[in-house]
């Protein structure tokens, strides 16, 4: 696809512009089906090193959204984001992946293969970095800024306390994005360090608990 810039907007079902104080990127570079960016979408993110339950939840939610035709937005990253994107792709749904590098700088390996699959399926890759910019850890904040402002709703499938997904979660309220955190069954699962942050998101940051029973309502909300 051809790289092209986009002006800053609040791309959601409401079509409202995102004001500067929300700290949205000034420009997004896009490769693929750019029309996806104006649709209501479901953001899904979580730990790069999830529990098996977190990985399965990410895949399951991505697949459910994909089957419903709801675009799935996530990071082009291993772990939970990779599982969410793969679930949506396996269901034949549209996907949007956010890069922490320039669009021409995806290294060879699993993420490169996933990026190719996304483009071949009619999906979209986005980045706020100039083509040729290499990945750096501090750029994760920029990725989470996009994840926390573009979708209609954001699901965090599993995160340690203070993990990277918290950066995205903090942006949701100001951007009018509904925030959800997967609610695992059983005290042992809920208290695992790799997913302990989910409890904090629900208890302290107003995230709605997401279960298999409430997932259909979330999907319906994102389809409106």
N, C-alpha and C positions, 0 to 999 in steps of 0.2 A: 504494500500500500504506500501511498504518498504521504509524507509528513506534512502537516499543515497546522498552524496555530489556531487556537480558539480564544475568544474573549471570555472573560470571567462572567459566569452566570450561575444562578441557582437552578440547576437542571433537575426539576422534580415534577410531580404531577400537577403542582400549582403553577409552574412556570415563572415563579417569582425570581427576581434578580437577587443574588446574594450580595449583601452590602459589604463594604470594605472592612468594617470592624470584625467581620467573621473570619478574616484572615484566609480567604480562599486564594488559590494561586491566580496570578494575573493572566497567565497563559498556560494552556494545555497543548501539548503536541500529541497528535493522534495518528495512529496507523490502523486502518481497517474501516469498519462500517461506522462512520461518525454519527449517523442518525440515531444510534443507540443512546447517545449521551443525553438526548432530550426526553427520554422515556422514564417513567417511574421504575425504579430499580431497587433491588434488595442487596444491601451490603452484608458480607459475611467475612469475619476475620477471627483470628485466634492465635494461639501459640505456634511458633515455628517448630516446637518440640512438644507436641500434644500427647496426652494420654491416648490410649486406643479409643476410649469413649469419646474424647474430643474430636479425634480424626473421623470416626464414624459419624458423629453428629454433623460435622462440617459437610461431609459427603452427602448425607441424607437430606439436609436442608437445601443444599445446592441442587440436588436432583429434584426435589419437590418443586422448587422454584422453576427449574428448567422445564419440567413437565407442564407447568402452568403457563409457560411462555414469558415469565417474569425475568428480565435481565438480571444476572448476578454480577455484582461488583466485588472484586477482592484484589489482594496484592498478588503480584507474580512472585510468589515466595513458597518455599517448602512448608510442609506441615499442614496446619489447618487451612490456610488459604489455597494451597494446591489441591487439597481434598475437595473444597467447596467448588472450585472451578471445574475440576474433573467431574464431579457429580452433575453439574449443570450441562457440561458438554456431553456426557454419556446419555443424558435425557434429551439431547437435541435442542437445548435451550440456548439463548444468546448470552454471551459473557463479555465482561469488560474487566481487563486486568490493569492494575496500576503498577508502574515500574519505579524503582528507586534509582534509576540510571536513565541515560538517554535511550531513545528507542532503537538506536543502532548499536547499542552496547550490551545486549543480552549475551552472556557467556554461553559457550557450548555446554551441553549437558541437559539434565531433566527440565530445567526452566526454559531453555531454548526450544526444546521439543514441544513443551506445553504452549509456548508463545506461537509457534508455527501452527499447532493444532487450532488455537483460538482464531488465528487469521483465516485458516482454511475453512473453518466452520461459519465464517461471516461475523466473527466477533471483533472486538476493538481493544487495542493497546493504547494506554495514555501515560503521559509523563509531563511533569512541569520542567524537566531538565532538557537543555539543548542536546540535539543529536551528538553523539560522541562522548558525552559525559559518563564517566565510569561510576560504578556503584561505590558508595561510602556509607558506613554505618549511621552517620549523623543524618543522612538523607531519609532514614525511616520516618522521621518526624513529618517530612513533606508527604510521604505516602499516606500516613495516617490522617493528615489534614484533608486529603482528598476523600479518603474512606469515610471520614466523619462529617462531610458536608454535601456530597453529591447524592447519596441514596435517599429514598423516602423513609427507609428504616434500616437500622444496622443491628445485626446479630453478632454477639461475641460468643463463640462456642466453647472457649476455655482459655483462661489466662492466669498466670501467677499474680499474686498481689503486686500491683505497680508495674505490670508487664506492658509491653509496647501497645497492646490494644487500648489501654487506658487513655493514651494520647488521642485516639480517635473518639473514644466515648465522651471525653470532656468537650468536644466540639459539637456534639449532637444537639444539645438543648438550644444553643445559640442559633444553630442552622435550621431548627425546626425538624430535626431527624428523630424519629422514634427509636429508642434504644431498648434492646432486648439482650438478655444473657441466658444461655442455656441453663436450666435448672436440673441438675443431675439427681437421680434417685439414690437414696442411701447416704448415710452420714460419711461412710468411708470414701465414697466418690467425691462428695461435696468438700471434704476437708483435705483432699490431696493438694500438695503445693502447686502442681501444674494447673489446677483449676480453682484454687482458693479465691482468686480474684473475682470469680463470678458472684460469689456471695457478697463481696464488697460492692460490686456494681448494683446488685439488687437492693442491698440494705442502705447504702450510703449515696448512690448516684441516681436513684430513681429508675433503674432499668427494670423492665417488665420481665418476669420469669417466662421462659419459653420451654414448652414441653411438646410432646407429640400431639397432645390434645389441643393446644393453642396454635400450633403451626398453621393449620388451614385458615384461621382468621387472619394471621399475618400475611399469608400469601394473597388472600382476597383483598386486603388493604393495599398491597403493592400493585394489584391489577387495576385498581380504580383510576 
